[in-house]
Amino acid sequence: MFGPVLLAASRSDAIRRAVSSAPVTRSVVDRFIAGERLDDALTAVRALTGRGLTVTLDHLGEDVTDPTRAVRARDACLALAEALRAEGLGARAEISVKLSAFGQALPGGHDIALRNAGAVVEAAAEAGTTVTLDMEDHTTADSTLAVLTELRRRFPATGAVLQSCLFRTEEDARALAGPGSRVRLVKGAYREPAAVAHQDRHRVDRAYVRCLRILMAGRGYPMAATHDPRLVAVAQELARRHGRKKDEYEFQMLYGIRENEQLRLAGLGHRMRIYVPYGSDWYGYFMRRLAERPANLAFFLRSLATRH
């Protein structure tokens, strides 16, 4: 029952100010966010890769309506790509970007986001790594997939994210199941209207399985992003049925969630990639993590209670 409330709160400036200023919040945020600085993120990357995991890094930021902030977001990702190159981490770490952070919502935003994302994708390629375009709410889907198409002309390893909660996603999965395509499949963490998305979590789960079946049967590279043990088992079974070796797909999980399971899957020989967010603009991401799982919200509330 709290999920829709928290998702609405994720875009409230008033609640953002209240949560961000609460003294207890920082210690709880540290569970899900690697830190505010690039150095913090690199420290997390070294620790995770040292344990046999791979990572995707997200410099936090979204819903940018100021051109200057869009440029700053691009430059932060360029600095990240350069750091990965300098440290030789390109084989173990990729970059995730939200196009709304690159100016997608500005007038002429599609072209602005394409230019900014193109610069980051090129820098990532020079660093020996790739970029995955995060999917945001359904209103951005067409633009995001169009940007993907343009970027893949020069950089075919550029990845996309699909959300099983959306009715359109099975069709999108079929379109992206071709050779060389990299697709991260998630359930979806945005508050979407009933006209475009499943509202019942069981329907979302069933849609996830249908989409994952399409991707596993295709010729691309599926990235199963889930913490759900049932869906992890389904992904393993679908991979087996379609004759996929363990280096022909991967699992992804969020930083700070189900760490033992991350290590277990890596120990079985699976590629296990951890989504590592960092940066000062953490509020929207943090609220969506609370909304996704009751256990996350309970953890936050217990932390508040124990500090009063």
ROKENU-399222 format. One record per residue: x, y, z of N, C-alpha, C, O in turn; residue number from 1. Coordinates in steps of 0.02 Angstrom, whole numbers, plus 50000, padded with zeros to 5 digits. Each point is the difference from the previous one (the first is absolute). Layout:
! residues N
   npx   npy   npz  capx  capy  capz   cpx   cpy   cpz   opx   opy   opz pos
     X     Y     Z     X     Y     Z     X     Y     Z     X     Y     Z NUM
...
END
This chain:
! residues 308
   npx   npy   npz  capx  capy  capz   cpx   cpy   cpz   opx   opy   opz pos
 50041 49940 50000 49959 50060 50000 50043 50063 50000 49977 50053 49978   1
 50086 49942 50047 50042 50059 50004 50036 50014 49934 50024 50055 49989   2
 49979 49895 49966 50037 50009 49938 49979 50060 49960 50043 50042 49985   3
 49893 49965 49997 49980 50059 49961 50014 50066 50035 50016 50050 49967   4
 49977 49951 50099 50013 50061 50038 50074 50019 49994 50017 50058 49989   5
 50026 49892 50019 50072 50014 49996 50021 50020 49930 50044 50043 49991   6
 49926 49927 49958 50017 50018 49932 49978 50072 49985 50035 50037 49965   7
 49907 49983 50061 49979 50069 49992 50047 50047 50037 50017 50054 49976   8
 50005 49924 50084 50045 50041 50040 50068 50008 49967 50035 50049 50013   9
 49984 49904 49944 50065 50003 49968 50007 50061 49955 50056 50020 49982  10
 49887 50011 49999 50003 50060 49958 49971 50062 50034 49981 50048 49967  11
 50017 49949 50099 49975 50057 50039 50059 50040 50028 50040 49973 50038  12
 49965 50090 49943 50054 50042 50026 49996 50010 50075 50051 50002 50034  13
 49887 50006 49992 49992 50012 50072 50023 49939 50040 50036 50007 50049  14
 49943 49934 49929 50021 49940 50037 50074 49987 49990 50034 49977 50046  15
 49991 50040 49895 50072 49994 49989 50040 50040 50052 50048 49976 50029  16
 49930 50086 49982 50036 50043 50048 49996 49971 50071 50049 50001 50037  17
 49891 49974 49981 49992 49973 50068 50042 49937 50011 50033 49994 50051  18
 49965 49960 49901 50038 49938 50007 50075 50014 49998 50038 49972 50039  19
 49983 50071 49915 50071 50013 49991 50030 50034 50061 50060 49991 50015  20
 49900 50048 50021 50027 50036 50057 49996 49961 50065 50029 50021 50050  21
 49937 49921 49950 49996 49960 50061 50068 49970 50016 50031 49969 49957  22
 49995 50041 50105 50067 49976 50017 50008 49925 49990 50055 49977 49983  23
 49893 49984 50026 50005 49928 49995 50007 49975 49929 50025 49946 49987  24
 49952 50094 49965 49994 49975 49932 50067 49978 49972 50003 49949 49966  25
 50050 50089 50046 50064 49985 49969 50023 49929 50014 50024 49965 49955  26
 49970 50013 50107 50025 49933 50018 49960 49946 49965 50027 49947 49984  27
 49908 50066 50004 49959 49950 49966 50014 50001 49925 50004 49948 49968  28
 50004 50111 50004 50016 50007 49929 50064 49963 49983 50006 49972 49945  29
 50041 50027 50101 50064 49967 49987 49993 49926 49984 50045 49970 49971  30
 49900 50001 50048 49989 49930 49983 49990 49991 49925 50021 49949 49971  31
 49948 50100 49997 49981 49993 49929 50043 50042 49953 50000 49987 49939  32
 50037 50062 50087 50039 50046 49958 50073 49993 50018 50018 49998 50059  33
 50026 49997 49891 50071 49988 50013 50036 50061 50029 50054 49994 50028  34
 49916 50065 49965 50031 50061 50025 49981 50057 49955 49964 49991 49950  35
 50059 50068 50065 49983 50059 49961 50054 50019 49949 49986 50036 49952  36
 50075 49939 50058 50056 50020 49956 50021 49941 49955 49987 49942 50016  37
 50046 50075 49930 50026 49949 49955 50048 49954 50036 50000 49939 49989  38
 50042 50088 50054 50047 49959 50038 49963 49947 50042 50023 49943 50006  39
 49920 50076 50022 49960 49952 50039 49977 49943 49955 50003 49942 50019  40
 49973 50076 49922 49976 49949 49954 50056 49953 49979 49990 49939 49997  41
 50069 50088 49989 50056 49958 49980 50022 49954 50056 50021 49943 49987  42
 49975 50080 50075 50015 49957 50056 49953 49941 50003 50021 49943 50011  43
 49914 50069 49977 49950 49947 49999 50014 49952 49942 49994 49939 50008  44
 50025 50088 49934 50014 49958 49942 50059 49953 50015 49997 49940 49985  45
 50055 50087 50044 50058 49957 50016 49981 49944 50047 50021 49943 49992  46
 49938 50074 50058 49980 49949 50049 49957 49946 49967 50010 49940 50012  47
 49942 50080 49947 49955 49952 49968 50036 49957 49949 49991 49939 49998  48
 50049 50092 49959 50036 49960 49950 50051 49954 50032 50015 49947 49973  49
 50011 50073 50085 50046 49958 50036 49967 49937 50027 50034 49952 50018  50
 49900 50048 49984 49962 49941 50024 49970 49961 49942 49957 49957 50010  51
 50066 50057 49930 49977 49962 49942 49936 50025 49968 49971 49966 49959  52
 50008 50095 50059 49939 50030 49971 50018 50051 49946 50057 50025 49998  53
 49896 49989 49959 50008 50056 49953 49951 50054 50020 49957 49989 50043  54
 50049 50071 49928 49959 50056 50022 49975 50041 49941 50028 49997 49945  55
 49918 50040 50068 49980 50055 49956 49990 50061 50045 49966 49996 50051  56
 50063 50059 49930 50002 50060 50041 49950 50052 49975 49996 50014 49940  57
 49967 50014 50107 49950 50051 49984 50015 50063 50039 49994 50002 50061  58
 50027 50052 49903 50007 50065 50032 49929 50028 50007 49969 50018 49950  59
 50007 49987 50110 49929 50015 50013 49980 50069 49975 50037 50049 50006  60
 49903 49954 49968 49970 50062 49975 49945 49983 49951 50006 49951 49963  61
 49941 50088 50036 49944 49988 49955 49956 50061 49997 50007 50047 50039  62
 49946 49953 49914 49950 50054 49993 50032 50069 49996 49975 50047 50031  63
 50079 49959 49931 50036 50064 49995 49961 50047 49954 49981 49982 49945  64
 50008 50079 50078 49965 50051 49960 50044 50062 49990 49975 50052 49977  65
 50088 49943 50040 50048 50055 49993 50057 49976 49955 50033 49951 50016  66
 49979 50082 49927 50053 49978 49955 50068 49994 50033 50040 49956 49982  67
 49974 50088 50066 50065 49997 50034 50007 49936 50039 50054 49970 50002  68
 49892 50008 50030 50003 49937 50038 50008 49941 49954 50033 49951 50017  69
 49938 50052 49923 50009 49946 49952 50073 49993 49980 50026 49944 49994  70
 50007 50112 49995 50071 49999 49983 50041 49972 50058 50047 49962 49989  71
 49935 50058 50072 50036 49974 50058 49993 49924 50006 50048 49965 50016  72
 49891 50011 49971 49989 49927 50003 50042 49964 49947 50031 49949 50015  73
 49971 50079 49925 50043 49971 49948 50072 49999 50021 50035 49950 49993  74
 49989 50107 50033 50070 50005 50019 50018 49953 50057 50056 49974 50002  75
 49897 50015 50044 50013 49952 50054 50009 49930 49972 50043 49962 50024  76
 49919 50020 49925 50006 49934 49969 50064 49995 49959 50031 49947 49996  77
 49989 50108 49973 50064 50000 49964 50058 49991 50049 50048 49964 49984  78
 49948 50067 50074 50052 49991 50051 50001 49927 50024 50053 49972 50012  79
 49888 49999 49995 49996 49930 50020 50034 49955 49948 50039 49956 50017  80
 49945 50055 49919 50030 49960 49947 50077 50006 50001 50035 49950 49992  81
 49989 50111 50017 50072 50010 50003 50031 49964 50060 50055 49971 49994  82
 49911 50030 50063 50025 49965 50059 50003 49924 49989 50047 49968 50021  83
 49902 50005 49946 50001 49928 49985 50057 49983 49953 50032 49948 50006  84
 49981 50096 49945 50056 49989 49954 50066 50001 50037 50042 49957 49991  85
 49966 50094 50052 50064 50009 50035 50014 49941 50047 50058 49981 50010  86
 49890 49991 50019 50009 49945 50047 49995 49931 49968 50005 49949 50035  87
 49984 50049 49899 49996 49936 49966 49941 49958 50021 50004 49939 50002  88
 49939 50094 50014 49941 49966 50025 49947 49988 49947 49946 49975 50015  89
 50070 50042 49922 49949 49996 49948 49972 49930 49990 49942 49993 49981  90
 50097 49956 50031 49976 49932 49990 49952 49977 50055 49965 49950 49991  91
 50035 50086 50065 49959 49979 50057 49945 50049 50018 49956 49984 50039  92
 50046 50076 49932 49953 50052 50019 49973 50036 49939 50039 50021 49957  93
 49896 49986 50039 49968 50039 49947 49965 50060 50031 50002 50009 50061  94
 49964 50031 49898 49968 50061 50022 49926 49997 49983 49981 49980 49945  95
 49976 50040 50102 49928 50008 49987 49984 50074 50001 50025 50037 50042  96
 49932 49984 49912 49980 50071 49998 49925 50007 49992 49968 49958 49968  97
 50005 50094 50062 49930 50019 49990 49999 50059 49953 50031 50052 50013  98
 49932 49942 49933 49999 50054 49951 49966 50063 50027 50013 50055 49975  99
 49944 49937 50075 49969 50061 50028 50052 50042 50036 49990 50060 50009 100
 50066 49909 50013 50054 50039 50030 50040 50037 49947 50034 50049 50016 101
 49961 49929 49921 50038 50030 49946 49958 50051 49961 50021 50022 49946 102
 49920 49996 50081 49961 50053 49969 49943 49977 49957 49974 50039 49959 103
 50005 49899 50047 49947 49973 49958 49935 50040 50004 49962 50003 49952 104
 50024 50027 50107 49937 50037 50009 50004 50073 49979 49951 50036 50004 105
 50107 49987 49974 50008 50069 49978 49969 50010 49931 49989 49951 49964 106
 49996 50111 50016 49980 50011 49931 50055 49974 49953 50058 50016 50008 107
 49921 49944 49943 50050 49967 49958 50040 49947 50037 50056 49984 49981 108
 49913 49991 50073 50036 49956 50046 50024 49934 49971 50051 49974 50021 109
 49912 50000 49931 50021 49936 49970 50069 50008 49969 50044 49957 50011 110
 49967 50095 49951 50064 50010 49967 50054 50018 50050 50058 49979 49993 111
 49924 50060 50058 50049 50017 50052 50023 49937 50036 50060 49990 50010 112
 49892 49967 50010 50018 49939 50035 50041 49954 49955 50047 49968 50024 113
 49937 50029 49912 50038 49959 49953 50072 50024 49996 50047 49960 50000 114
 49964 50106 49995 50068 50026 49996 50039 49985 50064 50057 49978 49997 115
 49912 50035 50059 50034 49988 50064 50015 49926 50010 50056 49982 50021 116
 49895 49976 49965 50011 49928 50008 50053 49976 49951 50040 49957 50017 117
 49959 50070 49922 50050 49980 49950 50071 50013 50024 50045 49959 49989 118
 49965 50098 50043 50067 50016 50026 50021 49950 50053 50058 49979 50002 119
 49895 50001 50041 50017 49953 50053 50012 49930 49972 50046 49966 50022 120
 49913 50013 49930 50009 49934 49970 50068 49996 49965 50035 49949 50004 121
 49985 50105 49962 50065 50000 49966 50057 49996 50051 50048 49964 49990 122
 49946 50074 50065 50051 49998 50052 50004 49931 50032 50054 49976 50017 123
 49888 49993 49993 49998 49933 50030 50035 49950 49954 50038 49957 50024 124
 49950 50048 49911 50033 49955 49952 50075 50007 50003 50037 49951 49996 125
 49987 50111 50011 50072 50012 50005 50028 49971 50064 50059 49983 50004 126
 49898 50011 50047 50021 49971 50064 49994 49924 50001 50015 49968 50050 127
 49961 50003 49894 49993 49928 49996 49937 49974 50032 49997 49942 50021 128
 49952 50101 49983 49938 49978 50033 49939 50023 49960 50007 50024 49943 129
 49935 49969 50086 49937 50015 49965 49955 50043 50043 50015 50014 50058 130
 49930 50007 49912 49948 50040 50035 49933 49965 49991 49985 49973 49947 131
 49975 50028 50106 49931 49977 49997 49954 50059 50015 50010 50035 50049 132
 49939 49975 49908 49952 50054 50010 49945 49976 50047 49961 49956 49982 133
 50035 50073 50077 49946 49984 50046 49933 50021 49970 49996 50050 49965 134
 49952 49911 50051 49933 50019 49979 49966 50035 50059 50004 49977 50057 135
 49962 50078 49928 49964 50037 50052 49925 49991 49990 49980 49947 49977 136
 49979 50102 50039 49928 49988 49995 49980 49993 49926 50038 50017 49955 137
 49901 49958 50034 49979 49980 49932 50000 50057 49950 50006 49988 49940 138
 49989 50074 50084 49998 50057 49953 50067 50010 49964 50002 50033 49949 139
 50052 49938 50078 50066 50008 49970 50021 49940 49958 50053 50002 49969 140
 49906 49946 50029 50022 49937 49969 50016 50007 49926 50053 49978 49978 141
 49903 50054 49983 50012 50006 49929 50064 50039 49985 50040 49980 49958 142
 49969 50075 50077 50061 50040 49990 50062 49960 50020 50050 50002 49964 143
 49947 49964 50092 50058 49962 50024 50019 49945 49950 50059 49991 49985 144
 49892 49973 49989 50015 49947 49952 50024 50028 49933 50040 49969 49965 145
 49936 50091 50017 50024 50032 49939 50073 50022 50008 50040 49993 49953 146
 49977 50033 50105 50070 50017 50015 50043 49937 49997 50055 50001 49972 147
 49920 49945 50056 50037 49936 49997 50015 49980 49928 50056 49981 49985 148
 49894 50024 49972 50009 49981 49930 50056 50040 49968 50042 49973 49964 149
 49958 50093 50049 50052 50043 49971 50069 49983 50027 50048 49996 49962 150
 49957 49993 50104 50065 49986 50030 50028 49933 49977 50060 49993 49991 151
 49896 49959 49998 50024 49934 49980 50026 49998 49929 50033 49952 49980 152
 49954 50100 49981 50028 50002 49932 50076 50001 50003 50034 49968 49960 153
 49993 50070 50088 50073 50004 50008 50026 49956 50057 50056 49975 49997 154
 49902 50015 50053 50021 49962 50059 49948 49946 50015 49958 50009 50043 155
 50046 49936 49921 49946 49949 50004 49994 49966 50067 49949 49968 50013 156
 50101 50039 50031 49995 49969 50066 49960 50042 50050 49990 49979 50056 157
 49987 50080 49924 49960 50042 50044 49937 49961 50022 49964 49972 49958 158
 50023 50027 50106 49945 49960 50027 49938 50041 50014 50001 50061 50003 159
 49944 49902 50008 49936 50031 50016 49970 49965 50060 50020 49945 50018 160
 49932 50089 50013 49962 49971 50056 49927 49997 49980 49973 50048 49972 161
 49995 49896 50041 49928 49992 49989 49967 49983 50067 50029 49966 50042 162
 49909 50059 49967 49962 49990 50062 49940 49955 49987 49956 50017 49960 163
 50043 49926 50074 49946 49952 49987 49932 50025 50020 49949 49973 49977 164
 50047 50079 50065 49934 50025 50021 49962 50032 49943 49939 50004 50002 165
 50096 50020 49946 49967 50035 49945 49970 49950 49950 50031 49949 49984 166
 49909 50065 49991 49968 49957 49952 50041 49992 49936 49999 49947 49969 167
 50036 50105 50012 50037 50001 49937 50062 49957 49999 50028 49988 49947 168
 49995 49989 50111 50068 49975 50006 50012 49935 49962 50056 49988 49976 169
 49894 49968 50019 50011 49939 49961 50018 50016 49928 50045 49970 49971 170
 49920 50079 50000 50016 50020 49932 50069 50031 49996 50038 49986 49953 171
 49980 50056 50097 50067 50029 50001 50053 49946 50007 50053 50004 49969 172
 49933 49945 50072 50049 49946 50009 50012 49963 49934 50057 49983 49984 173
 49890 50005 49978 50009 49967 49935 50044 50043 49954 50042 49974 49963 174
 49947 50091 50039 50038 50045 49956 50073 50003 50020 50043 50014 49958 175
 49972 49973 50105 50068 50007 50025 50034 49932 50013 50052 49998 50033 176
 49920 49949 49942 50028 49933 50013 50048 49977 49946 50016 49941 49996 177
 50006 50106 49961 50044 49982 49945 50073 49996 50018 50018 50014 50058 178
 50025 49967 49896 50072 49992 50013 50031 50064 50027 49988 50054 49974 179
 50054 49938 50077 50037 50056 50028 49963 50044 50049 50030 50042 50033 180
 49904 49949 49972 49961 50043 50044 50009 49980 50072 50000 49940 50017 181
 50008 50109 50027 50006 49989 50072 49939 50030 50034 49987 50060 49994 182
 49975 49898 50041 49937 50023 50031 49997 49980 50073 50003 49941 50017 183
 49992 50110 50026 49987 49987 50071 49925 50000 50011 49966 50049 49985 184
 50008 49897 50042 49928 49995 50013 49988 50010 50074 50027 49964 50042 185
 49930 50085 49974 49981 50015 50069 49925 49997 50006 49964 49996 49950 186
 50011 50006 50111 49927 50001 50009 49974 50071 49988 49946 50008 49971 187
 50090 50042 50052 49978 50069 49992 49990 50032 50068 49969 49971 50045 188
 50057 50090 49963 49999 50034 50065 49966 50068 49998 50011 50041 50044 189
 49947 49970 49905 49965 50064 49994 49925 49990 50008 49974 49946 49985 190
 49993 50105 50038 49927 49997 50008 49968 50012 49932 50001 50056 49974 191
 49970 49892 49997 49973 50004 49933 49924 49992 50001 49974 49963 50043 192
 49990 50069 49912 49926 49995 49999 49978 49932 49973 50036 49966 49964 193
 49902 50015 50055 49973 49936 49980 49991 49994 49925 49996 49945 49974 194
 50001 50111 49992 49992 49998 49927 50061 49972 49964 49994 49977 49943 195
 50064 50025 50090 50061 49979 49965 50039 49945 50037 50047 49973 49973 196
 49932 50012 50088 50041 49954 50040 49959 49955 50044 49945 50018 50023 197
 50080 49922 49990 49971 49955 50048 50004 50031 50069 50050 50031 50018 198
 49897 49962 50021 49998 50028 50067 50010 49947 50054 50019 50016 50056 199
 49968 49922 49927 50006 49944 50047 50070 49969 49994 50023 49986 49945 200
 50010 50004 50111 50070 49977 49998 50006 49930 49970 50051 49984 49970 201
 49896 49974 50038 50003 49933 49970 49998 50005 49924 50033 49960 49966 202
 49928 50087 50008 49999 50010 49927 50067 50027 49975 50023 49982 49946 203
 50008 50061 50094 50066 50026 49982 50050 49942 49997 50041 49997 49955 204
 49956 49959 50095 50045 49942 50001 49990 49955 49940 50048 49977 49969 205
 49889 50010 50014 49986 49956 49942 50024 50033 49936 50026 49966 49955 206
 49965 50100 50040 50024 50036 49942 50076 49997 49996 50029 49995 49946 207
 50004 50007 50113 50073 49995 50002 50022 49934 49969 50047 49998 49960 208
 49920 49948 50059 50018 49934 49974 49990 49998 49924 50042 49973 49964 209
 49902 50054 50012 49988 50000 49928 50054 50039 49962 50025 49977 49949 210
 49993 50080 50078 50051 50041 49967 50068 49966 50003 50038 50001 49951 211
 49978 49969 50106 50064 49967 50007 50004 49940 49953 50054 49985 49973 212
 49891 49981 50017 49999 49944 49953 50017 50024 49929 50037 49967 49964 213
 49934 50089 50017 50015 50029 49934 50074 50016 49993 50031 49984 49949 214
 49997 50047 50103 50071 50020 49997 50046 49940 50000 50050 49999 49963 215
 49935 49951 50078 50042 49940 50003 49997 49961 49934 50049 49969 49980 216
 49894 50033 49986 49992 49965 49936 50032 50038 49943 50012 49972 49947 217
 50003 50091 50063 50027 50042 49947 50075 49991 49993 50029 49953 50026 218
 50001 50094 49938 50072 49995 49985 50040 50056 50033 50059 50010 49985 219
 49909 50027 50061 50034 50052 50036 50028 49975 50066 50009 49940 50010 220
 50006 50107 50033 50030 49985 50065 49952 50023 50055 49997 50059 50015 221
 49965 49895 50015 49952 50019 50053 50035 50014 50066 50048 49966 50019 222
 49926 50085 50016 50025 50017 50067 49940 49999 50047 49960 50046 50001 223
 50035 49901 50038 49942 49990 50044 50012 50037 50065 50037 49977 50043 224
 49930 50079 49964 50008 50042 50060 49942 49986 50047 49945 50024 49991 225
 50068 49936 50060 49948 49982 50048 50032 49975 50064 50054 49971 50000 226
 49910 50041 50056 50021 49972 50065 49953 49943 50020 50009 49970 50053 227
 49943 50015 49905 49948 49951 50015 50029 49929 49988 50017 49984 49943 228
 49987 49974 50109 50029 49933 49991 49963 49959 49947 50031 49960 49965 229
 49903 50049 50030 49963 49962 49950 50021 50020 49930 50007 49957 49956 230
 50002 50107 50032 50019 50023 49933 50073 49984 49984 50017 49988 49942 231
 50025 50010 50109 50069 49978 49989 49999 49927 49976 50036 49983 49953 232
 49924 49975 50080 49995 49930 49980 49971 49993 49929 50022 49958 49961 233
 49928 50083 50024 49970 49999 49933 50052 50019 49947 50005 49968 49948 234
 50035 50083 50067 50052 50021 49952 50050 49944 49988 50020 49989 49943 235
 49999 49977 50109 50047 49944 49992 49970 49945 49957 50034 49972 49957 236
 49903 50013 50054 49967 49947 49963 49991 50021 49926 50011 49959 49955 237
 49969 50103 50033 49992 50023 49931 50067 49999 49963 50004 49981 49941 238
 50049 50039 50093 50066 49998 49970 50019 49929 49981 50027 49987 49946 239
 49958 49966 50099 50016 49929 49986 49960 49975 49939 50028 49968 49956 240
 49908 50049 50043 49958 49976 49944 50025 50026 49933 49995 49966 49949 241
 50030 50095 50051 50021 50031 49936 50075 49992 49987 50028 50032 49956 242
 50003 49924 50083 50070 49983 49988 50049 50055 50011 50053 50002 49969 243
 49930 50044 50075 50045 50056 50013 50054 49981 50052 49985 49971 50052 244
 50077 50044 49932 50054 49992 50048 49997 50057 50050 49966 50050 49989 245
 50071 49942 50067 49995 50050 50053 50029 50068 49981 49987 50050 50033 246
 50053 49952 49914 50026 50065 49977 49957 50031 49946 50020 50049 49969 247
 49921 49922 50018 49955 50025 49948 49939 50035 50029 49953 50016 49963 248
 50047 49996 50101 49949 50040 50035 50028 50017 50068 50053 49975 50019 249
 49913 50068 50017 50023 50017 50067 49943 50018 50046 49944 50013 49978 250
 50071 49986 50087 49954 50024 50051 50023 50069 50023 50060 50015 49999 251
 49892 50026 50022 50016 50065 50028 49959 50011 50064 49942 49981 50003 252
 50090 50049 50046 49966 50018 50062 50025 50068 50023 50052 50024 49977 253
 49911 50006 50069 50017 50067 50024 50052 49997 50056 50001 49954 50040 254
 50040 50097 49962 50049 50008 50053 49964 50000 50068 49953 50038 50011 255
 50072 49921 50034 49973 49999 50068 49941 49955 50012 49973 49998 50055 256
 50005 49965 49894 49940 49957 50007 50018 49929 49981 50027 49987 49946 257
 49958 49965 50100 50011 49929 49990 50073 49985 49982 50014 49965 49951 258
 50031 50060 50089 50071 49993 49986 50023 49927 50001 50042 49980 49959 259
 49930 49979 50086 50019 49930 50002 49978 49964 49936 50036 49956 49975 260
 49906 50062 49999 49977 49969 49938 50044 50022 49941 50012 49960 49954 261
 50010 50101 50047 50046 50023 49948 50062 49956 49998 50021 49978 49947 262
 50008 50010 50111 50061 49960 50004 49986 49927 49984 50043 49966 49971 263
 49899 50010 50047 49983 49930 49986 49997 49989 49924 50029 49951 49975 264
 49937 50093 49989 49994 49993 49928 50068 50007 49966 50016 49963 49953 265
 50024 50084 50070 50068 50007 49972 50040 49937 50013 50039 49979 49957 266
 49953 49992 50102 50036 49939 50017 49981 49941 49957 50039 49953 49991 267
 49900 50048 49981 49977 49947 49955 50025 50011 49928 49986 49960 49956 268
 50051 50094 50034 50027 50014 49933 49958 50047 49958 50017 50012 49942 269
 49929 50016 50087 49960 50048 49963 50034 50069 50001 50035 50017 50048 270
 49955 50021 49899 50020 50070 50002 49948 50038 50041 49941 50001 49982 271
 50081 50029 50072 49956 50035 50047 50022 50073 50001 50053 50016 50025 272
 49904 50027 49948 50016 50071 49996 49961 50040 50051 49939 49991 50008 273
 50095 50052 50028 49969 50040 50053 49990 50072 49975 50047 50032 49974 274
 49892 49993 50034 49983 50068 49980 50020 50047 50057 49970 49999 50054 275
 50082 50041 49933 50031 50041 50053 49984 50074 49987 50031 50030 49957 276
 49922 49999 50080 49985 50071 49993 50045 50042 50046 50018 49979 50054 277
 49998 50081 49923 50038 50046 50042 49982 50071 49979 49972 50011 49947 278
 50045 50037 50096 49987 50070 49984 49955 50031 50053 49971 49966 50042 279
 50024 50100 49955 49962 50037 50051 49925 50002 49986 49961 50013 50046 280
 50018 49974 49892 49929 50004 49983 49968 49931 50008 49977 49969 49952 281
 50023 50006 50110 49980 49931 50014 49927 49992 50018 49976 49944 50005 282
 49987 50109 50006 49933 49996 50031 49951 49957 49959 49970 49954 50028 283
 50022 50059 49907 49952 49963 49960 50015 49926 49999 49956 49958 50007 284
 50108 50026 49984 50021 49930 49999 49984 49966 50067 49974 49945 50001 285
 50043 50089 50053 49990 49973 50067 49926 49986 50013 49983 49947 50027 286
 49973 50099 49955 49929 49989 50013 49972 49943 49960 49956 49964 50023 287
 50069 50026 49916 49976 49943 49960 50023 49934 50031 49965 49950 49995 288
 50094 50049 50035 50023 49938 50033 49955 49984 50059 49986 49942 50013 289
 49993 50109 50024 49954 49989 50057 49933 49974 49975 49970 49957 50031 290
 50007 50069 49912 49935 49980 49974 49999 49929 49973 49949 49967 50001 291
 50108 50009 49975 50003 49935 49967 49988 49941 50046 49966 49952 49982 292
 50062 50052 50078 49997 49941 50044 49982 50022 50071 50030 50047 50026 293
 49921 49921 50005 49982 50016 50069 50060 49994 50047 50005 50038 50049 294
 50041 49916 49937 50058 49992 50044 50044 50063 50000 50028 50017 50052 295
 49977 50017 49890 50039 50061 49998 49968 50055 50042 50034 50036 50037 296
 49900 49971 49958 49965 50050 50040 50005 49984 50074 50009 50045 50041 297
 49985 49890 49976 50005 49981 50071 50069 50017 50027 50007 50022 50057 298
 50044 49967 49902 50069 50016 50020 50007 50074 50015 50030 50019 50050 299
 49941 50023 49907 50003 50072 50009 49963 50022 50063 50026 50040 50039 300
 49913 49933 49972 49961 50018 50058 50032 49977 50065 49998 50036 50050 301
 50033 49905 49950 50035 49976 50060 50059 50047 50016 50013 50014 50058 302
 50021 50008 49890 50057 50045 50010 49977 50066 50030 50033 50029 50044 303
 49909 49996 49932 49973 50061 50029 49983 49990 50073 50016 50042 50042 304
 49951 49902 49973 49977 49988 50069 50058 49993 50049 49995 50023 50057 305
 50059 49945 49921 50055 49987 50046 50043 50062 50013 50045 49998 50041 306
 49940 50057 49924 50041 50060 50011 49960 50055 50034 50022 50057 50001 307
 49921 49925 50028 49959 50050 50038 49996 49978 50072 49969 50034 50041 308
END
